[in-house]
C-alpha cells in the first residue's frame, strides 16, 4: 500500500503543505520579534500543542505514558532543546537563514548515527556537511562591511536546534510501539516545561504583558494554529510515504522561507546568497536520497 504511486503523491502533498504551514509559523514568529520575547512565543506554541494533542489522545483512548524507555525521554528532551533554540533564533535572524540551518538535521543525524548506532557515515555525509557549511557562509557572507562580522549566538542556536532535532529523531525511531499521540503529548509537556524554564531563567527583551497588546495575541494564536496544523501534515506525510524521500520535500521550507521573506520585506539574497541556499538544499537532499536508495536496495535483497 505504501508503494502505491497515489499514496506517494498524497504523502508528497502533505509534506509540501506541512513545509508551507511551518514556514508561516516561522514568519509569524519573526513578526513578533519586536513585540514579544521569544520565550513567550515558545511557551504559546508548546502549550497549545500540548492541549490539542492531549485532547486527541484522550478522545482516541490512547494510553498515555510518563516513562516507557530512555528513547521516549531522548525524543522529548532533545526535541524541547530544538524547539527553544529555534524560537530564539527566529526572533534574531531572518526567517530563511534559520530554516536553512535547522533543515540540515538529516546530515547531522547521519553523523550521530556513528557513535550512537554504530553506523559509520560514508564520504557523502562528510562532503555534504562541508557543502552545507560553505552554503551557510555564502548566505551570511561575514567578510562584508570591511571586516568579519557575524551574529554568532542565534546562528549557534540554529545549529544546536539542527543537532537536537537529529538526536530526537534517533530516539523517535525506537518508539514505534507507542501510540503517536501519546508520544506527542509527552514531547509537548516536556517542551512546555522547557519554555517555562526559559521564560523564568533567561533574560527577556519585553515584559510578559506585551503579549496581550496590539496584534500580538492574534499572531501568537496563529503561531499555535500553524504549529498544530504543520505537525498534522508532517504526521500524515511520514505515515503515508517513504520517510527519507518525503524528508527531501521538507527542504522546500527553506525556499518557501526565502520567497516569503523576500516578498514581505523586499530583501532578497544576492547572487552568492542564492548559490549558498542551493548548496544547503543540495547537500541535505543528497544525503536523504542516498539513504532512501540504500534502504530500497536492502529491502529488495531481503525480499
Helices and strands as residue ranges (DSSP letters): H 5-31, H 38-60, H 70-90, H 95-102, H 105-117, H 123-140, H 152-172, H 180-201, G 208-212, H 216-240, H 243-249, H 252-265, H 271-302
